[in-house]
Amino acid sequence: MSEAQTESIPTVEPRSHALFFRQSGWLMIANVGGGLMMLAVHLLNKKIPPAQYGIFGVLLAVAMFVPNMPLQMVFAQQTAQALATGRRRELAGMIRLAWLGTFGLFLLLGLAVFLWQTDILTGWRISNPADLWITVFVVLFSFWLPMFWGVLQGQQNFFWLGWSNILSGAGRLGGACVLVLALGAYAGGMMLGVCLGLAVGAGVAIWQTRSLWGLRAAPFDWRGLLGQILPLMLGFGAVQFFFTADTMFVKAYFSGDTAAFYVSAGTLSRGLMWLVVPLATVMFPKIIHSVARSEPSRLLGVVLLGTAALAAGGAAGLTILGPWVVRLIYSKEYVSIAAAVLPWYAWAMVPLSLAYALVNNLLARSQFRIVPVLLLLAAAYGVALTQFHDRLVTVLKTLGVFNLLLLGVCAWFTWAMKPGAKTTAGA
C-alpha cells in the first residue's frame, strides 16, 4: 500500500459533545449487546454441575488476567499518536513486531503448561486436561483481540470496534451452546465457546486495521517507545488487577461450589462496566490528539458525570433486583449466596469505574507519576486478599476499601498535583 493511500486513514475527527455522545452511545449499545451474549453463556450453568461452573469461572479469570486492558490502551495510545504526528509506517512495524512477540509468548505458555500440567490440574481441581489446553488458546486470542481493538480505538474507528465486540459475543454464545447443549460438554465446552468468540472478534479487528499494519514498516525509536509503553502497561495492568484478582483468590480459598456462586455475582456486577467503559474508551484517543496538538479538552468532566450516574444507577438496580436476576440466570442453589454478596460486589464497582476514567485521563496525558503508586496499591490489595478471606463478604469489603483508595489516589493526581514535566523519554 502506498503512502498516498494512507492519507485516507482518519486522523482527527471534529471535537464536539454531540459526536462524543454518538460514539459513546454506539459503543454502549455494542458493549451491552456483546456483553449480554457473553452473560447468556452463563445460563449454561444450569446444564452443568456447580463444580464445573466454578472451573469455568477460574479458567475464564485466567484469560481475564491477560493484560488485555494495558495492551488495548498501549495500542490505542500509539495509534492515536502516530496518526496525529504522521508516523504510520513506524506504527506498522510496531504492530507486526508485537503480533509476532505475542505468538512467542503463547508458545512459551504452552511449554509451561506441558511441564507443570499435573500441578496446575491438582491446584485448581481440574479433572480434564483438555480444559487447560483450550485455555492456552484462549490466552493467545486474549492477547490479539485487545491489540487490534486498541488500533481501532486509536483510529477512532468506533463503528468496527463495536461490531467486533458484538460478533465476539455472538461467537462465544453460539459455540458454547452447541458444545454444551448438543454435545454434552462441561467447562471445557464453555471455554471452547469463549475461544471461538475471541477468534471471531480478533479476526474482524485484524481485517479492519489492515490499512495500518499492512504498510511498509519503518524503523522506530525503541528507547522512546519503551518510555511510553512501560508506564501504560504497568499503570493499566495495576488497574486490571483490581478488576480480576478477587476471583482468583476466591477460587484458591473456597470450595468449588462456593467459588461458582461468587463467580455468578461477579459476572453480573462487572456487567456495569459495559455501560461506563465506552465513555473512557472514546475519551482516551481524543485526549491524546488534543495533547499532541496542544488543544484544550473538557471531556473529563462529561465522562465522570456520565460514569457516576450509570455506575450508581446500575448498582442500585442490582441491589434491588439482585435475587430476581440471579434466579433468572442461574439455578436455584445459586440464589441464597450469590444474591447476598451481589450488592457488595455491585457497589464496589462504582469507585472502580470512576477511578478507571481518571486513570485514562492521566495516562492519555502522559502523567506517569501515578504509576508507582498504582503498583504499590495493587500489591497491597493482593496482600490484603491473602489475609482477609474468612467469608465472601470479607473479600468484597476488601475490594471495596481498596477501590475507594484507588479512586482517592487518582483524584489526588488529577486535581491536587499540578502536572509536571513529562517523565518518560518520548512522552
HUCOR-V781890 format. One record per residue. SS is DSSP state (helix for helix, strand for strand, loop for the rest). PHI is phi in radians with two decimals (NA if undefined). NEAR is the number of other C-alpha atoms within 12 Angstrom. Layout:
ss=SS phi=PHI near=NEAR
ss=SS phi=PHI near=NEAR
This chain:
ss=loop phi=NA near=18
ss=loop phi=-1.42 near=15
ss=loop phi=-1.12 near=19
ss=loop phi=-1.09 near=11
ss=helix phi=-1.14 near=14
ss=helix phi=-1.26 near=24
ss=helix phi=-1.16 near=17
ss=helix phi=-1.35 near=16
ss=loop phi=-1.23 near=28
ss=loop phi=-1.13 near=26
ss=loop phi=-1.90 near=31
ss=loop phi=-1.99 near=29
ss=loop phi=-1.64 near=25
ss=loop phi=-1.02 near=14
ss=loop phi=-1.59 near=24
ss=loop phi=-2.65 near=17
ss=helix phi=-1.14 near=23
ss=helix phi=-1.10 near=13
ss=helix phi=-1.12 near=19
ss=helix phi=-1.03 near=31
ss=helix phi=-1.26 near=25
ss=helix phi=-1.13 near=19
ss=helix phi=-1.16 near=31
ss=helix phi=-1.12 near=38
ss=helix phi=-1.09 near=28
ss=helix phi=-1.11 near=30
ss=helix phi=-1.15 near=37
ss=helix phi=-1.09 near=37
ss=helix phi=-1.04 near=27
ss=helix phi=-1.14 near=32
ss=helix phi=-1.11 near=37
ss=helix phi=-1.17 near=30
ss=helix phi=-1.09 near=27
ss=helix phi=-1.14 near=34
ss=helix phi=-1.14 near=36
ss=helix phi=-1.12 near=31
ss=helix phi=-1.19 near=31
ss=helix phi=-1.16 near=41
ss=helix phi=-1.14 near=36
ss=helix phi=-1.08 near=33
ss=helix phi=-1.01 near=44
ss=helix phi=-1.24 near=44
ss=helix phi=-1.07 near=30
ss=helix phi=-1.20 near=39
ss=helix phi=-1.02 near=41
ss=helix phi=-1.25 near=27
ss=helix phi=-1.81 near=28
ss=loop phi=-2.30 near=29
ss=loop phi=-1.12 near=25
ss=helix phi=-0.94 near=31
ss=helix phi=-1.09 near=30
ss=helix phi=-1.17 near=38
ss=helix phi=-1.16 near=42
ss=helix phi=-1.10 near=39
ss=helix phi=-1.09 near=45
ss=helix phi=-1.01 near=48
ss=helix phi=-1.08 near=46
ss=helix phi=-1.28 near=44
ss=helix phi=-1.15 near=43
ss=helix phi=-1.14 near=41
ss=helix phi=-1.15 near=34
ss=helix phi=-1.06 near=32
ss=helix phi=-1.11 near=34
ss=helix phi=-1.17 near=35
ss=helix phi=-1.36 near=30
ss=loop phi=-1.02 near=38
ss=loop phi=-1.25 near=35
ss=helix phi=-1.21 near=39
ss=helix phi=-1.11 near=40
ss=helix phi=-1.04 near=36
ss=helix phi=-1.07 near=38
ss=helix phi=-1.07 near=40
ss=helix phi=-1.25 near=48
ss=helix phi=-1.09 near=47
ss=helix phi=-1.26 near=46
ss=helix phi=-1.13 near=47
ss=helix phi=-1.13 near=48
ss=helix phi=-1.16 near=50
ss=helix phi=-1.18 near=46
ss=helix phi=-1.06 near=44
ss=helix phi=-1.19 near=41
ss=helix phi=-1.12 near=34
ss=helix phi=-1.21 near=38
ss=helix phi=-1.30 near=31
ss=helix phi=-2.04 near=21
ss=loop phi=1.25 near=24
ss=loop phi=-2.01 near=28
ss=helix phi=-1.15 near=42
ss=helix phi=-1.22 near=29
ss=helix phi=-1.13 near=29
ss=helix phi=-1.09 near=42
ss=helix phi=-1.04 near=34
ss=helix phi=-1.13 near=27
ss=helix phi=-1.14 near=35
ss=helix phi=-1.09 near=40
ss=helix phi=-1.18 near=28
ss=helix phi=-1.14 near=21
ss=helix phi=-1.14 near=24
ss=helix phi=-1.04 near=27
ss=helix phi=-1.16 near=18
ss=helix phi=-1.12 near=18
ss=helix phi=-1.18 near=28
ss=helix phi=-1.17 near=22
ss=helix phi=-1.11 near=16
ss=helix phi=-1.11 near=23
ss=helix phi=-1.05 near=26
ss=helix phi=-1.14 near=19
ss=helix phi=-1.13 near=17
ss=helix phi=-1.11 near=24
ss=helix phi=-1.06 near=23
ss=helix phi=-1.13 near=15
ss=helix phi=-1.11 near=18
ss=helix phi=-1.14 near=24
ss=helix phi=-1.09 near=19
ss=helix phi=-1.33 near=13
ss=helix phi=-2.05 near=16
ss=helix phi=-1.01 near=25
ss=helix phi=-1.07 near=18
ss=helix phi=-1.11 near=17
ss=helix phi=-1.16 near=23
ss=helix phi=-1.07 near=23
ss=helix phi=-1.21 near=15
ss=helix phi=-1.10 near=18
ss=loop phi=-1.73 near=33
ss=loop phi=0.97 near=27
ss=loop phi=-1.81 near=30
ss=loop phi=-1.61 near=21
ss=loop phi=-1.88 near=24
ss=helix phi=-1.05 near=24
ss=helix phi=-1.06 near=23
ss=helix phi=-1.03 near=36
ss=helix phi=-1.21 near=39
ss=helix phi=-1.24 near=30
ss=helix phi=-1.07 near=30
ss=helix phi=-1.12 near=41
ss=helix phi=-1.05 near=36
ss=helix phi=-1.27 near=35
ss=helix phi=-1.05 near=39
ss=helix phi=-1.08 near=39
ss=helix phi=-1.01 near=38
ss=helix phi=-1.25 near=39
ss=helix phi=-1.24 near=41
ss=helix phi=-1.35 near=39
ss=helix phi=-1.25 near=41
ss=helix phi=-1.06 near=43
ss=helix phi=-1.17 near=42
ss=helix phi=-1.00 near=45
ss=helix phi=-1.44 near=48
ss=helix phi=-1.12 near=48
ss=helix phi=-1.11 near=41
ss=helix phi=-1.12 near=45
ss=helix phi=-1.05 near=47
ss=helix phi=-1.11 near=47
ss=helix phi=-1.12 near=45
ss=helix phi=-1.27 near=44
ss=loop phi=1.06 near=42
ss=loop phi=-1.59 near=35
ss=helix phi=-1.25 near=41
ss=helix phi=-1.06 near=28
ss=helix phi=-1.37 near=32
ss=helix phi=-1.08 near=46
ss=helix phi=-1.16 near=37
ss=helix phi=-1.16 near=31
ss=helix phi=-1.08 near=40
ss=helix phi=-1.11 near=43
ss=helix phi=-1.09 near=35
ss=helix phi=-1.18 near=34
ss=helix phi=-1.10 near=41
ss=helix phi=-1.12 near=36
ss=helix phi=-1.13 near=34
ss=helix phi=-1.13 near=35
ss=helix phi=-1.11 near=37
ss=helix phi=-1.16 near=38
ss=helix phi=-1.08 near=29
ss=helix phi=-1.11 near=35
ss=helix phi=-1.15 near=39
ss=helix phi=-1.11 near=33
ss=helix phi=-1.09 near=22
ss=helix phi=-1.22 near=27
ss=helix phi=-1.46 near=31
ss=helix phi=-1.36 near=22
ss=helix phi=-1.58 near=15
ss=loop phi=-1.90 near=15
ss=loop phi=1.29 near=18
ss=loop phi=-1.34 near=29
ss=loop phi=-1.96 near=38
ss=helix phi=-1.05 near=42
ss=helix phi=-1.08 near=38
ss=helix phi=-1.14 near=41
ss=helix phi=-1.16 near=47
ss=helix phi=-1.19 near=46
ss=helix phi=-1.16 near=39
ss=helix phi=-1.09 near=41
ss=helix phi=-1.04 near=49
ss=helix phi=-1.07 near=41
ss=helix phi=-1.08 near=37
ss=helix phi=-1.08 near=37
ss=helix phi=-1.09 near=44
ss=helix phi=-1.12 near=34
ss=helix phi=-1.12 near=32
ss=helix phi=-1.07 near=37
ss=helix phi=-1.15 near=39
ss=helix phi=-1.07 near=29
ss=helix phi=-1.09 near=30
ss=helix phi=-1.15 near=40
ss=helix phi=-1.09 near=32
ss=helix phi=-1.16 near=22
ss=helix phi=-1.31 near=29
ss=loop phi=-1.87 near=39
ss=helix phi=-1.08 near=24
ss=helix phi=-1.18 near=29
ss=helix phi=-1.73 near=43
ss=helix phi=-1.25 near=33
ss=loop phi=-1.47 near=26
ss=loop phi=-1.19 near=26
ss=loop phi=-1.15 near=23
ss=loop phi=-1.27 near=22
ss=loop phi=-2.13 near=20
ss=loop phi=-1.06 near=16
ss=loop phi=-2.32 near=22
ss=loop phi=-1.37 near=18
ss=helix phi=-1.05 near=18
ss=helix phi=-1.14 near=14
ss=helix phi=-1.13 near=17
ss=helix phi=-1.13 near=26
ss=helix phi=-1.11 near=21
ss=helix phi=-1.10 near=23
ss=helix phi=-1.60 near=33
ss=helix phi=-1.28 near=34
ss=helix phi=-1.02 near=29
ss=helix phi=-1.09 near=39
ss=helix phi=-1.14 near=45
ss=helix phi=-1.07 near=33
ss=helix phi=-1.21 near=34
ss=helix phi=-1.14 near=43
ss=helix phi=-1.25 near=40
ss=helix phi=-1.12 near=36
ss=helix phi=-1.10 near=39
ss=helix phi=-1.13 near=45
ss=helix phi=-1.10 near=36
ss=helix phi=-1.02 near=41
ss=helix phi=-1.17 near=45
ss=helix phi=-1.30 near=44
ss=helix phi=-2.10 near=37
ss=helix phi=-1.13 near=36
ss=helix phi=-1.04 near=46
ss=helix phi=-1.11 near=45
ss=helix phi=-1.10 near=36
ss=helix phi=-1.21 near=37
ss=helix phi=-1.09 near=38
ss=helix phi=-1.08 near=38
ss=helix phi=-1.31 near=24
ss=helix phi=-1.80 near=25
ss=loop phi=-2.15 near=27
ss=loop phi=-1.16 near=23
ss=helix phi=-1.05 near=28
ss=helix phi=-1.15 near=30
ss=helix phi=-1.09 near=32
ss=helix phi=-1.08 near=37
ss=helix phi=-1.10 near=42
ss=helix phi=-1.12 near=45
ss=helix phi=-1.15 near=45
ss=helix phi=-1.02 near=48
ss=helix phi=-1.10 near=50
ss=helix phi=-1.15 near=47
ss=helix phi=-1.14 near=45
ss=helix phi=-1.07 near=40
ss=helix phi=-1.18 near=43
ss=helix phi=-1.19 near=42
ss=helix phi=-1.18 near=37
ss=loop phi=-1.05 near=37
ss=loop phi=-1.03 near=42
ss=helix phi=-1.20 near=39
ss=helix phi=-1.06 near=38
ss=helix phi=-1.43 near=39
ss=helix phi=-1.68 near=42
ss=helix phi=-1.05 near=41
ss=helix phi=-0.98 near=39
ss=helix phi=-1.09 near=45
ss=helix phi=-1.23 near=45
ss=helix phi=-1.08 near=51
ss=helix phi=-1.28 near=49
ss=helix phi=-1.14 near=48
ss=helix phi=-0.98 near=46
ss=helix phi=-1.18 near=47
ss=helix phi=-1.16 near=47
ss=helix phi=-1.18 near=39
ss=helix phi=-1.05 near=44
ss=helix phi=-1.07 near=36
ss=helix phi=-1.09 near=28
ss=helix phi=-1.15 near=26
ss=helix phi=-1.08 near=28
ss=loop phi=-1.84 near=19
ss=loop phi=0.96 near=13
ss=loop phi=-1.89 near=15
ss=loop phi=-1.27 near=16
ss=loop phi=-2.45 near=26
ss=loop phi=-2.05 near=18
ss=helix phi=-1.25 near=33
ss=helix phi=-1.01 near=35
ss=helix phi=-1.08 near=20
ss=helix phi=-1.11 near=26
ss=helix phi=-1.14 near=37
ss=helix phi=-1.13 near=34
ss=helix phi=-1.10 near=20
ss=helix phi=-1.12 near=28
ss=helix phi=-1.11 near=37
ss=helix phi=-1.08 near=32
ss=helix phi=-1.16 near=22
ss=helix phi=-1.21 near=30
ss=helix phi=-1.17 near=37
ss=helix phi=-1.16 near=30
ss=helix phi=-1.11 near=21
ss=helix phi=-1.15 near=33
ss=helix phi=-1.13 near=33
ss=helix phi=-1.10 near=25
ss=helix phi=-1.09 near=23
ss=helix phi=-1.19 near=34
ss=helix phi=-1.12 near=28
ss=helix phi=-1.35 near=18
ss=helix phi=-1.76 near=20
ss=helix phi=-0.86 near=34
ss=helix phi=-1.02 near=29
ss=helix phi=-1.15 near=22
ss=helix phi=-1.12 near=27
ss=helix phi=-1.08 near=39
ss=helix phi=-1.14 near=24
ss=helix phi=-1.20 near=22
ss=helix phi=-1.62 near=30
ss=loop phi=-1.95 near=38
ss=loop phi=-1.29 near=28
ss=helix phi=-1.10 near=20
ss=helix phi=-1.19 near=22
ss=helix phi=-1.43 near=37
ss=helix phi=-1.09 near=26
ss=helix phi=-1.10 near=22
ss=helix phi=-1.35 near=30
ss=helix phi=-1.08 near=40
ss=helix phi=-1.17 near=37
ss=helix phi=-1.21 near=28
ss=helix phi=-1.60 near=36
ss=helix phi=-1.04 near=43
ss=helix phi=-1.06 near=33
ss=helix phi=-1.04 near=33
ss=helix phi=-1.16 near=45
ss=helix phi=-1.08 near=41
ss=helix phi=-1.26 near=38
ss=helix phi=-1.15 near=43
ss=helix phi=-1.33 near=50
ss=helix phi=-1.13 near=42
ss=helix phi=-1.11 near=40
ss=helix phi=-1.15 near=44
ss=helix phi=-1.09 near=48
ss=helix phi=-1.18 near=43
ss=helix phi=-1.09 near=44
ss=helix phi=-1.07 near=50
ss=helix phi=-1.10 near=42
ss=helix phi=-1.17 near=44
ss=helix phi=-1.10 near=49
ss=helix phi=-1.03 near=46
ss=helix phi=-1.13 near=43
ss=helix phi=-1.12 near=39
ss=helix phi=-1.32 near=46
ss=helix phi=-1.11 near=43
ss=loop phi=-1.61 near=42
ss=loop phi=1.03 near=37
ss=loop phi=-1.59 near=32
ss=helix phi=-1.55 near=37
ss=helix phi=-1.11 near=30
ss=helix phi=-1.33 near=38
ss=helix phi=-1.03 near=33
ss=helix phi=-1.01 near=22
ss=helix phi=-1.18 near=26
ss=helix phi=-1.05 near=38
ss=helix phi=-1.15 near=28
ss=helix phi=-1.11 near=22
ss=helix phi=-1.17 near=31
ss=helix phi=-1.12 near=33
ss=helix phi=-1.10 near=21
ss=helix phi=-1.10 near=24
ss=helix phi=-1.09 near=35
ss=helix phi=-1.07 near=28
ss=helix phi=-1.12 near=20
ss=helix phi=-1.09 near=25
ss=helix phi=-1.13 near=35
ss=helix phi=-1.29 near=21
ss=helix phi=-1.82 near=16
ss=loop phi=-2.05 near=22
ss=loop phi=-2.63 near=25
ss=loop phi=-1.19 near=18
ss=loop phi=-2.40 near=23
ss=helix phi=-1.08 near=36
ss=helix phi=-1.11 near=27
ss=helix phi=-1.11 near=22
ss=helix phi=-1.03 near=37
ss=helix phi=-1.26 near=39
ss=helix phi=-1.10 near=29
ss=helix phi=-1.09 near=32
ss=helix phi=-1.03 near=43
ss=helix phi=-1.10 near=31
ss=helix phi=-1.09 near=28
ss=helix phi=-1.25 near=35
ss=helix phi=-1.15 near=36
ss=helix phi=-1.15 near=27
ss=helix phi=-1.09 near=27
ss=helix phi=-1.06 near=43
ss=helix phi=-1.08 near=33
ss=helix phi=-1.08 near=26
ss=helix phi=-1.09 near=33
ss=helix phi=-1.12 near=37
ss=helix phi=-1.13 near=26
ss=helix phi=-1.06 near=21
ss=helix phi=-1.24 near=28
ss=helix phi=-1.37 near=28
ss=helix phi=-2.05 near=15
ss=helix phi=-1.52 near=11
ss=loop phi=-1.79 near=15
ss=loop phi=-1.29 near=14
ss=loop phi=-1.04 near=19
ss=loop phi=-1.74 near=16
ss=loop phi=-1.12 near=14
ss=loop phi=-1.10 near=20
ss=loop phi=-1.76 near=21
ss=loop phi=-2.30 near=24
ss=loop phi=-1.11 near=19
ss=loop phi=1.34 near=21
ss=loop phi=-1.30 near=29
